[in-house]
Amino acid sequence: MRLHAAVVLMLVCLCLAIQAAYGCNSSPNEAANTNEADEDYEDEASSDSELEDEEDETVEDVALDEEDFDLICSQTEVTVRSQGTPDVIIIGAKKGGTRALIEFLKLHPLLKAAGPEIHFFDNNYEKGLDWYISQLPPVADNQLRMEKTPGYFHTPKVPRRIKAMDPNVKLLLIIRDPVKRLISDYNQFRTKNLDSGGTYPDLEDLAFTPSGEINVRYPALQRSIYHEHMARWLKHFPPEQILVINGDSFIKRPWIEVNKIEDFLHVPSVVTEDNFFFNNTKGFYCGREIRTKGVWSCSKEKCLSKAKGRPKPPLKDGTVEKLVEFFKPHNALFYEMMNETFGWPT
């Protein structure tokens, strides 16, 4: 009885210590609806030259005390954890929904993710594998470690580098309608420049040549030609090792796509529709993690930052239609390559 009382006292003290951060309750029916301050990482930023995909996620964005949440809400002993290379890498696509994807995957207690984008295989490869491993989360024997860097998908040298590290690593790719993705990609650059007091060209000035033809050299447009990038990956990895997630479906019903990933990773299916709630202010789903153990219940909520759901940029009449026509044959090639359709025009 004394030991039992000591354990209960320890739990009470720890819950009080992190109550503000996580909302720890004494009954499963009294789980707190915590409205955390936005701690989400913004998606990767890019320089004006668009030659690099440097992340713009800050220290303040990192969700802290993951181990404390595990300790309080899942167990009363500190689990032995070890470091190593990733079991899962989200390779892209840029502006495809990678941040939402990794945050929602973290709702699963067996999936642990790195914080800010590491950019090891594209921008930091010279720092070496030991440095890379140090950026990844330590995990228990039954857990999987993950990282996401959207620039990997469209960077030619990355597939062979990842294969050299681990030819059996699982790869996740989330993609959206290529025209919507292109516009979102453009809009990120545009918004950052305008917010800093600068100017930015209209999309038409970048995506079209002076004669009105498609500018195939525009980097944001190139990133939406999925079959060209996927062809490089399939030279190094078999199709069954790469799971492609439909980003347009993910936005509408994220739990369905998460369940597919659980199956792909061979982890128990634990994430359900109850782990999500629609935020009418932001206009998209947020995640809710709830864990119970005995009479205890802990919960925390996660919504993406205000950088998500930026106002759409102004477009001239006919711009979307011209881009849709351009991508039709490219979509068809991608469908044939993946033996799957995604609902985009062909």
ZINORCOR-V820740 format. One record per backbone hydrogen bond with DSSP energy under -1.0 kcal/mol. NH is the residue of the N-H (numbers start at 1). CO is the residue of the C=O. If there is no record, write none. Layout:
# ZINORCOR-V820740
NH/CO
NH/CO
This chain:
# ZINORCOR-V820740
5/1
6/2
7/3
8/4
9/5
10/6
11/7
12/8
13/9
14/10
15/11
16/12
17/13
18/14
22/18
23/19
25/297
30/27
34/32
45/54
50/47
61/58
62/59
69/65
70/66
71/67
72/68
73/69
74/70
82/139
87/145
88/145
89/170
90/147
91/172
96/93
101/97
102/98
103/99
104/100
105/101
106/102
107/104
108/105
111/108
112/144
114/146
123/119
124/119
127/124
128/125
132/128
133/129
134/130
135/132
136/133
139/82
143/140
144/110
146/112
147/88
149/90
152/149
153/91
155/152
158/155
161/157
162/158
163/159
164/160
165/161
166/162
169/166
170/87
171/241
172/89
173/243
174/92
175/245
181/177
182/178
183/179
184/180
185/181
186/182
187/183
188/184
189/185
190/186
191/187
192/188
193/189
194/190
195/191
196/192
197/194
198/193
206/203
207/203
208/204
209/213
212/209
215/207
216/214
218/215
222/218
223/219
224/221
225/222
226/224
229/225
230/226
231/227
233/229
234/230
236/233
237/233
241/238
242/239
243/171
245/173
247/175
250/246
251/247
253/249
256/253
258/254
259/255
260/256
261/257
262/258
263/259
264/260
265/261
267/262
275/272
276/273
277/286
279/284
283/279
286/277
287/302
288/275
289/300
291/298
293/296
296/293
297/25
298/291
299/23
300/289
302/287
308/305
319/316
322/318
323/319
324/320
325/321
326/322
327/323
328/324
331/327
332/328
333/329
334/330
335/331
336/332
337/333
338/334
339/335
340/335
